[in-house]
Amino acid sequence: MAKRDYYEVLDVDKNASADEIKKAYRKKAIQYHP
């Protein structure tokens, strides 16, 4: 089973700040949450 690259899933750079990661996560959550 291949490891997931969570940065790629969230479409952020590996050097992204915590705030950028949080924003990307929330954007994905809103996109997929009913």
Rosetta blueprint (number, residue, H / E / L):
1 M L
2 A L
3 K L
4 R L
5 D L
6 Y H
7 Y H
8 E H
9 V H
10 L H
11 D L
12 V L
13 D L
14 K L
15 N L
16 A L
17 S L
18 A H
19 D H
20 E H
21 I H
22 K H
23 K H
24 A H
25 Y H
26 R H
27 K H
28 K H
29 A H
30 I H
31 Q H
32 Y H
33 H L
34 P L
